[in-house]
Amino acid sequence: MDVRRNSEVDDTAAGLAERARQAMLSLYLRSAEVNGTEGVGGAVEICQVLASLKSLVENLVRILPELTAQLERDLLAGTLPLGAQGVTFDGLTRNMRDATAALARARNVGAQLGRDLDMAQMASRGLVSP
């Protein structure tokens, strides 16, 4: 993963999300031992990875309602594009409804994923120190 000095880091929301995506890709490549990477360092590290992934998912679940709220604020403020590329008000509200419904579903799925990762991490602890 590319680690840059603070002055070069894109700290916008999109930039932070991109860095998280890159970190997850690097973690996948390491765990799959792709491109000569060493893999994961055994049960202790797997337990640590699961704990971090659980925390990551919990934070993701917290972000989703905030994104929904931002979209709603933008809609109410009239800052969402209307008329561009043939988007009508009905189309805009339909897209808004679809986006917020999908974010709500993602939040539910993410919450379940967090619970499952917690169970996996707790079980993996038994492999580390029985």
VEXMISE-885617 format. One record per atom (N, C-alpha, C): x, y, z; residue in one letter; atom name. Coordinates in nm, 4 decimals. Example, Ala and Ser with C-alpha at 12.3 -4.5 7.8 and 13.67 -1.06 7.14 Angstrom:
2
@east->1.3190 north->-0.5690 up->0.7800 code->A site->N
@east->1.2300 north->-0.4500 up->0.7800 code->A site->CA
@east->1.3200 north->-0.3300 up->0.7800 code->A site->C
@east->1.2850 north->-0.2250 up->0.7080 code->S site->N
@east->1.3670 north->-0.1060 up->0.7140 code->S site->CA
@east->1.2900 north->0.0030 up->0.7870 code->S site->C
This chain:
130
@east->0.0841 north->-0.1173 up->0.0000 code->M site->N
@east->0.0000 north->0.0000 up->0.0000 code->M site->CA
@east->0.0880 north->0.1228 up->0.0000 code->M site->C
@east->0.0497 north->0.2230 up->-0.0735 code->D site->N
@east->0.1236 north->0.3472 up->-0.0849 code->D site->CA
@east->0.0980 north->0.4326 up->0.0395 code->D site->C
@east->0.2016 north->0.4580 up->0.1175 code->V site->N
@east->0.1894 north->0.5422 up->0.2353 code->V site->CA
@east->0.2621 north->0.6723 up->0.2054 code->V site->C
@east->0.1891 north->0.7803 up->0.2130 code->R site->N
@east->0.2453 north->0.9110 up->0.1774 code->R site->CA
@east->0.2593 north->0.9977 up->0.3018 code->R site->C
@east->0.3377 north->1.1042 up->0.2865 code->R site->N
@east->0.3485 north->1.2022 up->0.3946 code->R site->CA
@east->0.2153 north->1.2742 up->0.4068 code->R site->C
@east->0.1866 north->1.3258 up->0.5262 code->N site->N
@east->0.0578 north->1.3897 up->0.5525 code->N site->CA
@east->0.0248 north->1.5008 up->0.4542 code->N site->C
@east->0.1226 north->1.5752 up->0.4088 code->S site->N
@east->0.0960 north->1.6858 up->0.3182 code->S site->CA
@east->0.0484 north->1.6375 up->0.1823 code->S site->C
@east->0.0736 north->1.5110 up->0.1496 code->E site->N
@east->0.0356 north->1.4583 up->0.0196 code->E site->CA
@east->-0.0923 north->1.3750 up->0.0242 code->E site->C
@east->-0.1488 north->1.3551 up->0.1419 code->V site->N
@east->-0.2651 north->1.2686 up->0.1572 code->V site->CA
@east->-0.3920 north->1.3443 up->0.1198 code->V site->C
@east->-0.4742 north->1.2792 up->0.0385 code->D site->N
@east->-0.6054 north->1.3340 up->0.0034 code->D site->CA
@east->-0.6987 north->1.3016 up->0.1190 code->D site->C
@east->-0.7287 north->1.4018 up->0.2033 code->D site->N
@east->-0.8108 north->1.3751 up->0.3205 code->D site->CA
@east->-0.9579 north->1.4088 up->0.2981 code->D site->C
@east->-0.9999 north->1.4181 up->0.1721 code->T site->N
@east->-1.1427 north->1.4308 up->0.1449 code->T site->CA
@east->-1.2092 north->1.2982 up->0.1808 code->T site->C
@east->-1.3397 north->1.2992 up->0.1918 code->A site->N
@east->-1.4118 north->1.1748 up->0.2212 code->A site->CA
@east->-1.3825 north->1.0704 up->0.1134 code->A site->C
@east->-1.3838 north->1.1127 up->-0.0119 code->A site->N
@east->-1.3562 north->1.0193 up->-0.1212 code->A site->CA
@east->-1.2116 north->0.9694 up->-0.1149 code->A site->C
@east->-1.1182 north->1.0556 up->-0.0792 code->G site->N
@east->-0.9780 north->1.0159 up->-0.0672 code->G site->CA
@east->-0.9567 north->0.9158 up->0.0460 code->G site->C
@east->-1.0226 north->0.9401 up->0.1585 code->L site->N
@east->-1.0121 north->0.8463 up->0.2708 code->L site->CA
@east->-1.0732 north->0.7116 up->0.2346 code->L site->C
@east->-1.1869 north->0.7141 up->0.1671 code->A site->N
@east->-1.2502 north->0.5882 up->0.1250 code->A site->CA
@east->-1.1602 north->0.5136 up->0.0271 code->A site->C
@east->-1.0928 north->0.5856 up->-0.0604 code->E site->N
@east->-1.0010 north->0.5225 up->-0.1560 code->E site->CA
@east->-0.8836 north->0.4578 up->-0.0827 code->E site->C
@east->-0.8307 north->0.5248 up->0.0190 code->R site->N
@east->-0.7205 north->0.4662 up->0.0963 code->R site->CA
@east->-0.7665 north->0.3407 up->0.1683 code->R site->C
@east->-0.8889 north->0.3410 up->0.2206 code->A site->N
@east->-0.9428 north->0.2214 up->0.2866 code->A site->CA
@east->-0.9572 north->0.1081 up->0.1855 code->A site->C
@east->-1.0023 north->0.1400 up->0.0643 code->R site->N
@east->-1.0167 north->0.0389 up->-0.0409 code->R site->CA
@east->-0.8814 north->-0.0214 up->-0.0742 code->R site->C
@east->-0.7804 north->0.0636 up->-0.0872 code->Q site->N
@east->-0.6460 north->0.0155 up->-0.1182 code->Q site->CA
@east->-0.5912 north->-0.0724 up->-0.0057 code->Q site->C
@east->-0.6175 north->-0.0338 up->0.1191 code->A site->N
@east->-0.5707 north->-0.1135 up->0.2323 code->A site->CA
@east->-0.6384 north->-0.2501 up->0.2326 code->A site->C
@east->-0.7665 north->-0.2539 up->0.2028 code->M site->N
@east->-0.8371 north->-0.3819 up->0.1998 code->M site->CA
@east->-0.7864 north->-0.4696 up->0.0860 code->M site->C
@east->-0.7561 north->-0.4090 up->-0.0278 code->L site->N
@east->-0.6998 north->-0.4853 up->-0.1391 code->L site->CA
@east->-0.5640 north->-0.5424 up->-0.1000 code->L site->C
@east->-0.4813 north->-0.4628 up->-0.0341 code->S site->N
@east->-0.3505 north->-0.5101 up->0.0109 code->S site->CA
@east->-0.3653 north->-0.6240 up->0.1107 code->S site->C
@east->-0.4623 north->-0.6135 up->0.2000 code->L site->N
@east->-0.4873 north->-0.7204 up->0.2967 code->L site->CA
@east->-0.5311 north->-0.8477 up->0.2251 code->L site->C
@east->-0.6175 north->-0.8332 up->0.1262 code->Y site->N
@east->-0.6599 north->-0.9498 up->0.0483 code->Y site->CA
@east->-0.5396 north->-1.0149 up->-0.0210 code->Y site->C
@east->-0.4585 north->-0.9336 up->-0.0875 code->L site->N
@east->-0.3427 north->-0.9877 up->-0.1590 code->L site->CA
@east->-0.2475 north->-1.0593 up->-0.0640 code->L site->C
@east->-0.2299 north->-1.0032 up->0.0544 code->R site->N
@east->-0.1428 north->-1.0676 up->0.1536 code->R site->CA
@east->-0.2047 north->-1.1992 up->0.1995 code->R site->C
@east->-0.3336 north->-1.1979 up->0.2326 code->S site->N
@east->-0.3957 north->-1.3211 up->0.2839 code->S site->CA
@east->-0.4011 north->-1.4298 up->0.1770 code->S site->C
@east->-0.4105 north->-1.3901 up->0.0492 code->A site->N
@east->-0.4124 north->-1.4871 up->-0.0606 code->A site->CA
@east->-0.2712 north->-1.5224 up->-0.1083 code->A site->C
@east->-0.1709 north->-1.4596 up->-0.0471 code->E site->N
@east->-0.0310 north->-1.4813 up->-0.0829 code->E site->CA
@east->-0.0070 north->-1.4579 up->-0.2324 code->E site->C
@east->-0.0633 north->-1.3485 up->-0.2812 code->V site->N
@east->-0.0500 north->-1.3108 up->-0.4219 code->V site->CA
@east->0.0758 north->-1.2257 up->-0.4384 code->V site->C
@east->0.1395 north->-1.2381 up->-0.5517 code->N site->N
@east->0.2575 north->-1.1586 up->-0.5859 code->N site->CA
@east->0.3724 north->-1.1765 up->-0.4867 code->N site->C
@east->0.3890 north->-1.2980 up->-0.4354 code->G site->N
@east->0.5019 north->-1.3261 up->-0.3474 code->G site->CA
@east->0.4892 north->-1.2714 up->-0.2075 code->G site->C
@east->0.3699 north->-1.2280 up->-0.1663 code->T site->N
@east->0.3540 north->-1.1797 up->-0.0293 code->T site->CA
@east->0.3630 north->-1.2971 up->0.0674 code->T site->C
@east->0.3895 north->-1.2665 up->0.1930 code->E site->N
@east->0.4148 north->-1.3686 up->0.2934 code->E site->CA
@east->0.2893 north->-1.4337 up->0.3482 code->E site->C
@east->0.1750 north->-1.3798 up->0.3262 code->G site->N
@east->0.0534 north->-1.4352 up->0.3842 code->G site->CA
@east->0.0290 north->-1.3805 up->0.5234 code->G site->C
@east->-0.0641 north->-1.4428 up->0.5928 code->V site->N
@east->-0.0981 north->-1.4022 up->0.7287 code->V site->CA
@east->-0.0157 north->-1.4868 up->0.8249 code->V site->C
@east->0.0328 north->-1.4252 up->0.9313 code->G site->N
@east->0.1275 north->-1.4898 up->1.0209 code->G site->CA
@east->0.0682 north->-1.5816 up->1.1257 code->G site->C
@east->-0.0243 north->-1.6663 up->1.0897 code->G site->N
@east->-0.0760 north->-1.7662 up->1.1817 code->G site->CA
@east->-0.1976 north->-1.7215 up->1.2603 code->G site->C
@east->-0.2357 north->-1.8046 up->1.3572 code->A site->N
@east->-0.3603 north->-1.7845 up->1.4306 code->A site->CA
@east->-0.3632 north->-1.6537 up->1.5097 code->A site->C
@east->-0.2506 north->-1.6146 up->1.5671 code->V site->N
@east->-0.2469 north->-1.4898 up->1.6445 code->V site->CA
@east->-0.2778 north->-1.3707 up->1.5538 code->V site->C
@east->-0.2125 north->-1.3667 up->1.4392 code->E site->N
@east->-0.2363 north->-1.2548 up->1.3479 code->E site->CA
@east->-0.3772 north->-1.2614 up->1.2897 code->E site->C
@east->-0.4275 north->-1.3804 up->1.2624 code->I site->N
@east->-0.5645 north->-1.3925 up->1.2122 code->I site->CA
@east->-0.6621 north->-1.3353 up->1.3143 code->I site->C
@east->-0.6414 north->-1.3645 up->1.4391 code->C site->N
@east->-0.7265 north->-1.3096 up->1.5459 code->C site->CA
@east->-0.7207 north->-1.1569 up->1.5473 code->C site->C
@east->-0.6005 north->-1.1027 up->1.5308 code->Q site->N
@east->-0.5839 north->-0.9570 up->1.5272 code->Q site->CA
@east->-0.6512 north->-0.8972 up->1.4039 code->Q site->C
@east->-0.6370 north->-0.9640 up->1.2899 code->V site->N
@east->-0.6995 north->-0.9169 up->1.1660 code->V site->CA
@east->-0.8511 north->-0.9164 up->1.1814 code->V site->C
@east->-0.9060 north->-1.0231 up->1.2386 code->L site->N
@east->-1.0507 north->-1.0299 up->1.2578 code->L site->CA
@east->-1.1001 north->-0.9182 up->1.3482 code->L site->C
@east->-1.0256 north->-0.8875 up->1.4530 code->A site->N
@east->-1.0639 north->-0.7775 up->1.5424 code->A site->CA
@east->-1.0638 north->-0.6444 up->1.4675 code->A site->C
@east->-0.9625 north->-0.6230 up->1.3859 code->S site->N
@east->-0.9561 north->-0.4984 up->1.3085 code->S site->CA
@east->-1.0670 north->-0.4912 up->1.2048 code->S site->C
@east->-1.0956 north->-0.6040 up->1.1394 code->L site->N
@east->-1.2033 north->-0.6056 up->1.0399 code->L site->CA
@east->-1.3383 north->-0.5788 up->1.1055 code->L site->C
@east->-1.3590 north->-0.6353 up->1.2236 code->K site->N
@east->-1.4834 north->-0.6093 up->1.2973 code->K site->CA
@east->-1.4971 north->-0.4600 up->1.3249 code->K site->C
@east->-1.3897 north->-0.3985 up->1.3699 code->S site->N
@east->-1.3912 north->-0.2548 up->1.3975 code->S site->CA
@east->-1.4160 north->-0.1747 up->1.2700 code->S site->C
@east->-1.3529 north->-0.2160 up->1.1624 code->L site->N
@east->-1.3722 north->-0.1490 up->1.0335 code->L site->CA
@east->-1.5186 north->-0.1554 up->0.9908 code->L site->C
@east->-1.5791 north->-0.2729 up->1.0032 code->V site->N
@east->-1.7191 north->-0.2898 up->0.9645 code->V site->CA
@east->-1.8100 north->-0.2060 up->1.0548 code->V site->C
@east->-1.7806 north->-0.2024 up->1.1839 code->E site->N
@east->-1.8603 north->-0.1199 up->1.2759 code->E site->CA
@east->-1.8549 north->0.0264 up->1.2349 code->E site->C
@east->-1.7369 north->0.0735 up->1.1954 code->N site->N
@east->-1.7252 north->0.2123 up->1.1493 code->N site->CA
@east->-1.7989 north->0.2340 up->1.0182 code->N site->C
@east->-1.7930 north->0.1364 up->0.9291 code->L site->N
@east->-1.8672 north->0.1448 up->0.8041 code->L site->CA
@east->-2.0166 north->0.1568 up->0.8314 code->L site->C
@east->-2.0658 north->0.0753 up->0.9233 code->V site->N
@east->-2.2076 north->0.0796 up->0.9583 code->V site->CA
@east->-2.2452 north->0.2170 up->1.0139 code->V site->C
@east->-2.1543 north->0.2808 up->1.0881 code->R site->N
@east->-2.1805 north->0.4158 up->1.1413 code->R site->CA
@east->-2.1833 north->0.5226 up->1.0318 code->R site->C
@east->-2.1049 north->0.5026 up->0.9282 code->I site->N
@east->-2.0954 north->0.6026 up->0.8213 code->I site->CA
@east->-2.2211 north->0.6075 up->0.7355 code->I site->C
@east->-2.2825 north->0.4931 up->0.7110 code->L site->N
@east->-2.3920 north->0.4851 up->0.6140 code->L site->CA
@east->-2.5089 north->0.5786 up->0.6450 code->L site->C
@east->-2.5575 north->0.5874 up->0.7700 code->P site->N
@east->-2.6647 north->0.6838 up->0.7966 code->P site->CA
@east->-2.6208 north->0.8287 up->0.7757 code->P site->C
@east->-2.4932 north->0.8551 up->0.8001 code->E site->N
@east->-2.4419 north->0.9908 up->0.7780 code->E site->CA
@east->-2.4440 north->1.0259 up->0.6294 code->E site->C
@east->-2.4107 north->0.9279 up->0.5454 code->L site->N
@east->-2.4172 north->0.9515 up->0.4008 code->L site->CA
@east->-2.5606 north->0.9756 up->0.3567 code->L site->C
@east->-2.6538 north->0.8988 up->0.4127 code->T site->N
@east->-2.7960 north->0.9186 up->0.3831 code->T site->CA
@east->-2.8393 north->1.0582 up->0.4237 code->T site->C
@east->-2.7999 north->1.0997 up->0.5434 code->A site->N
@east->-2.8372 north->1.2331 up->0.5917 code->A site->CA
@east->-2.7803 north->1.3422 up->0.5015 code->A site->C
@east->-2.6575 north->1.3247 up->0.4535 code->Q site->N
@east->-2.5975 north->1.4233 up->0.3637 code->Q site->CA
@east->-2.6749 north->1.4326 up->0.2333 code->Q site->C
@east->-2.7124 north->1.3177 up->0.1777 code->L site->N
@east->-2.7931 north->1.3188 up->0.0548 code->L site->CA
@east->-2.9256 north->1.3905 up->0.0778 code->L site->C
@east->-2.9894 north->1.3650 up->0.1911 code->E site->N
@east->-3.1162 north->1.4310 up->0.2219 code->E site->CA
@east->-3.0982 north->1.5815 up->0.2369 code->E site->C
@east->-2.9895 north->1.6243 up->0.3028 code->R site->N
@east->-2.9620 north->1.7682 up->0.3149 code->R site->CA
@east->-2.9408 north->1.8310 up->0.1774 code->R site->C
@east->-2.8662 north->1.7603 up->0.0917 code->D site->N
@east->-2.8418 north->1.8119 up->-0.0432 code->D site->CA
@east->-2.9720 north->1.8213 up->-0.1226 code->D site->C
@east->-3.0597 north->1.7231 up->-0.1054 code->L site->N
@east->-3.1887 north->1.7266 up->-0.1748 code->L site->CA
@east->-3.2707 north->1.8459 up->-0.1279 code->L site->C
@east->-3.2787 north->1.8638 up->0.0036 code->L site->N
@east->-3.3572 north->1.9750 up->0.0586 code->L site->CA
@east->-3.2967 north->2.1104 up->0.0240 code->L site->C
@east->-3.1639 north->2.1157 up->0.0133 code->A site->N
@east->-3.0971 north->2.2417 up->-0.0203 code->A site->CA
@east->-3.1050 north->2.2714 up->-0.1697 code->A site->C
@east->-3.1467 north->2.1721 up->-0.2480 code->G site->N
@east->-3.1554 north->2.1911 up->-0.3921 code->G site->CA
@east->-3.0216 north->2.1850 up->-0.4629 code->G site->C
@east->-2.9250 north->2.1211 up->-0.4003 code->T site->N
@east->-2.7918 north->2.1164 up->-0.4609 code->T site->CA
@east->-2.7676 north->1.9901 up->-0.5430 code->T site->C
@east->-2.8631 north->1.8978 up->-0.5441 code->L site->N
@east->-2.8500 north->1.7807 up->-0.6313 code->L site->CA
@east->-2.8854 north->1.8225 up->-0.7729 code->L site->C
@east->-2.8163 north->1.7694 up->-0.8732 code->P site->N
@east->-2.8387 north->1.8135 up->-1.0115 code->P site->CA
@east->-2.9775 north->1.7751 up->-1.0625 code->P site->C
@east->-3.0491 north->1.8728 up->-1.1119 code->L site->N
@east->-3.1807 north->1.8507 up->-1.1710 code->L site->CA
@east->-3.1747 north->1.9024 up->-1.3140 code->L site->C
@east->-3.2226 north->1.8260 up->-1.4063 code->G site->N
@east->-3.2208 north->1.8657 up->-1.5459 code->G site->CA
@east->-3.0971 north->1.8205 up->-1.6204 code->G site->C
@east->-2.9900 north->1.7916 up->-1.5477 code->A site->N
@east->-2.8693 north->1.7427 up->-1.6133 code->A site->CA
@east->-2.8942 north->1.6014 up->-1.6634 code->A site->C
@east->-2.8562 north->1.5751 up->-1.7836 code->Q site->N
@east->-2.8717 north->1.4448 up->-1.8471 code->Q site->CA
@east->-3.0159 north->1.3954 up->-1.8393 code->Q site->C
@east->-3.1108 north->1.4864 up->-1.8519 code->G site->N
@east->-3.2521 north->1.4496 up->-1.8576 code->G site->CA
@east->-3.3122 north->1.4084 up->-1.7254 code->G site->C
@east->-3.2478 north->1.4386 up->-1.6124 code->V site->N
@east->-3.3021 north->1.4015 up->-1.4821 code->V site->CA
@east->-3.4163 north->1.4959 up->-1.4470 code->V site->C
@east->-3.5327 north->1.4372 up->-1.4218 code->T site->N
@east->-3.6493 north->1.5144 up->-1.3796 code->T site->CA
@east->-3.6582 north->1.5114 up->-1.2271 code->T site->C
@east->-3.7494 north->1.5908 up->-1.1735 code->F site->N
@east->-3.7680 north->1.5893 up->-1.0288 code->F site->CA
@east->-3.8133 north->1.4504 up->-0.9834 code->F site->C
@east->-3.9046 north->1.3896 up->-1.0600 code->D site->N
@east->-3.9485 north->1.2534 up->-1.0261 code->D site->CA
@east->-3.8315 north->1.1557 up->-1.0305 code->D site->C
@east->-3.7471 north->1.1679 up->-1.1301 code->G site->N
@east->-3.6302 north->1.0811 up->-1.1406 code->G site->CA
@east->-3.5341 north->1.1041 up->-1.0255 code->G site->C
@east->-3.5173 north->1.2299 up->-0.9891 code->L site->N
@east->-3.4283 north->1.2632 up->-0.8783 code->L site->CA
@east->-3.4799 north->1.2041 up->-0.7474 code->L site->C
@east->-3.6087 north->1.2183 up->-0.7206 code->T site->N
@east->-3.6633 north->1.1628 up->-0.5968 code->T site->CA
@east->-3.6612 north->1.0097 up->-0.5986 code->T site->C
@east->-3.6822 north->0.9493 up->-0.7140 code->R site->N
@east->-3.6749 north->0.8032 up->-0.7256 code->R site->CA
@east->-3.5317 north->0.7562 up->-0.6975 code->R site->C
@east->-3.4339 north->0.8255 up->-0.7569 code->N site->N
@east->-3.2933 north->0.7916 up->-0.7314 code->N site->CA
@east->-3.2592 north->0.8089 up->-0.5836 code->N site->C
@east->-3.3123 north->0.9134 up->-0.5237 code->M site->N
@east->-3.2888 north->0.9397 up->-0.3822 code->M site->CA
@east->-3.3474 north->0.8275 up->-0.2975 code->M site->C
@east->-3.4698 north->0.7882 up->-0.3276 code->R site->N
@east->-3.5347 north->0.6793 up->-0.2542 code->R site->CA
@east->-3.4546 north->0.5499 up->-0.2687 code->R site->C
@east->-3.4119 north->0.5193 up->-0.3914 code->D site->N
@east->-3.3348 north->0.3972 up->-0.4163 code->D site->CA
@east->-3.2013 north->0.3990 up->-0.3422 code->D site->C
@east->-3.1356 north->0.5137 up->-0.3437 code->A site->N
@east->-3.0054 north->0.5254 up->-0.2767 code->A site->CA
@east->-3.0199 north->0.5091 up->-0.1254 code->A site->C
@east->-3.1177 north->0.5758 up->-0.0676 code->T site->N
@east->-3.1333 north->0.5668 up->0.0777 code->T site->CA
@east->-3.1791 north->0.4273 up->0.1199 code->T site->C
@east->-3.2633 north->0.3634 up->0.0400 code->A site->N
@east->-3.3053 north->0.2256 up->0.0716 code->A site->CA
@east->-3.1861 north->0.1306 up->0.0636 code->A site->C
@east->-3.1032 north->0.1474 up->-0.0386 code->A site->N
@east->-2.9850 north->0.0613 up->-0.0529 code->A site->CA
@east->-2.8877 north->0.0838 up->0.0621 code->A site->C
@east->-2.8711 north->0.2072 up->0.1056 code->L site->N
@east->-2.7823 north->0.2350 up->0.2190 code->L site->CA
@east->-2.8367 north->0.1726 up->0.3473 code->L site->C
@east->-2.9673 north->0.1746 up->0.3652 code->A site->N
@east->-3.0275 north->0.1122 up->0.4831 code->A site->CA
@east->-3.0067 north->-0.0394 up->0.4806 code->A site->C
@east->-3.0241 north->-0.1004 up->0.3636 code->R site->N
@east->-2.9988 north->-0.2449 up->0.3522 code->R site->CA
@east->-2.8518 north->-0.2761 up->0.3794 code->R site->C
@east->-2.7629 north->-0.1946 up->0.3247 code->A site->N
@east->-2.6193 north->-0.2149 up->0.3465 code->A site->CA
@east->-2.5861 north->-0.2039 up->0.4951 code->A site->C
@east->-2.6516 north->-0.1134 up->0.5636 code->R site->N
@east->-2.6281 north->-0.0987 up->0.7075 code->R site->CA
@east->-2.6699 north->-0.2254 up->0.7814 code->R site->C
@east->-2.7836 north->-0.2807 up->0.7456 code->N site->N
@east->-2.8299 north->-0.4044 up->0.8101 code->N site->CA
@east->-2.7346 north->-0.5203 up->0.7821 code->N site->C
@east->-2.6926 north->-0.5333 up->0.6580 code->V site->N
@east->-2.5994 north->-0.6402 up->0.6209 code->V site->CA
@east->-2.4660 north->-0.6194 up->0.6926 code->V site->C
@east->-2.4206 north->-0.4956 up->0.6989 code->G site->N
@east->-2.2953 north->-0.4652 up->0.7676 code->G site->CA
@east->-2.3016 north->-0.4964 up->0.9159 code->G site->C
@east->-2.4163 north->-0.4664 up->0.9778 code->A site->N
@east->-2.4316 north->-0.4974 up->1.1201 code->A site->CA
@east->-2.4220 north->-0.6477 up->1.1430 code->A site->C
@east->-2.4843 north->-0.7267 up->1.0545 code->Q site->N
@east->-2.4749 north->-0.8720 up->1.0674 code->Q site->CA
@east->-2.3313 north->-0.9188 up->1.0443 code->Q site->C
@east->-2.2646 north->-0.8611 up->0.9459 code->L site->N
@east->-2.1251 north->-0.8953 up->0.9204 code->L site->CA
@east->-2.0392 north->-0.8663 up->1.0426 code->L site->C
@east->-2.0631 north->-0.7538 up->1.1080 code->G site->N
@east->-1.9887 north->-0.7200 up->1.2292 code->G site->CA
@east->-2.0100 north->-0.8232 up->1.3390 code->G site->C
@east->-2.1343 north->-0.8670 up->1.3567 code->R site->N
@east->-2.1622 north->-0.9696 up->1.4571 code->R site->CA
@east->-2.0909 north->-1.1007 up->1.4221 code->R site->C
@east->-2.0939 north->-1.1376 up->1.2933 code->D site->N
@east->-2.0282 north->-1.2615 up->1.2511 code->D site->CA
@east->-1.8761 north->-1.2529 up->1.2685 code->D site->C
@east->-1.8182 north->-1.1385 up->1.2372 code->L site->N
@east->-1.6741 north->-1.1215 up->1.2576 code->L site->CA
@east->-1.6387 north->-1.1280 up->1.4055 code->L site->C
@east->-1.7248 north->-1.0751 up->1.4906 code->D site->N
@east->-1.7030 north->-1.0825 up->1.6342 code->D site->CA
@east->-1.7020 north->-1.2282 up->1.6800 code->D site->C
@east->-1.7982 north->-1.3056 up->1.6304 code->M site->N
@east->-1.8023 north->-1.4480 up->1.6666 code->M site->CA
@east->-1.6788 north->-1.5212 up->1.6152 code->M site->C
@east->-1.6364 north->-1.4902 up->1.4940 code->A site->N
@east->-1.5167 north->-1.5540 up->1.4380 code->A site->CA
@east->-1.3927 north->-1.5166 up->1.5179 code->A site->C
@east->-1.3831 north->-1.3919 up->1.5572 code->Q site->N
@east->-1.2673 north->-1.3478 up->1.6343 code->Q site->CA
@east->-1.2649 north->-1.4134 up->1.7716 code->Q site->C
@east->-1.3802 north->-1.4224 up->1.8341 code->M site->N
@east->-1.3856 north->-1.4871 up->1.9651 code->M site->CA
@east->-1.3489 north->-1.6356 up->1.9546 code->M site->C
@east->-1.3960 north->-1.7007 up->1.8504 code->A site->N
@east->-1.3613 north->-1.8411 up->1.8306 code->A site->CA
@east->-1.2137 north->-1.8577 up->1.8000 code->A site->C
@east->-1.1580 north->-1.7645 up->1.7227 code->S site->N
@east->-1.0154 north->-1.7762 up->1.6887 code->S site->CA
@east->-0.9271 north->-1.7532 up->1.8102 code->S site->C
@east->-0.9757 north->-1.6790 up->1.9090 code->R site->N
@east->-0.8995 north->-1.6628 up->2.0337 code->R site->CA
@east->-0.8738 north->-1.7974 up->2.0998 code->R site->C
@east->-0.9712 north->-1.8874 up->2.0872 code->G site->N
@east->-0.9545 north->-2.0205 up->2.1448 code->G site->CA
@east->-0.8466 north->-2.0995 up->2.0745 code->G site->C
@east->-0.8143 north->-2.0623 up->1.9519 code->L site->N
@east->-0.7065 north->-2.1279 up->1.8808 code->L site->CA
@east->-0.5702 north->-2.0733 up->1.9220 code->L site->C
@east->-0.5717 north->-1.9508 up->1.9724 code->V site->N
@east->-0.4469 north->-1.8852 up->2.0110 code->V site->CA
@east->-0.4091 north->-1.9228 up->2.1534 code->V site->C
@east->-0.5048 north->-1.9141 up->2.2456 code->S site->N
@east->-0.4769 north->-1.9462 up->2.3859 code->S site->CA
@east->-0.5910 north->-2.0305 up->2.4413 code->S site->C
@east->-0.5861 north->-2.1600 up->2.4141 code->P site->N
@east->-0.6961 north->-2.2471 up->2.4584 code->P site->CA
@east->-0.7096 north->-2.2570 up->2.6085 code->P site->C
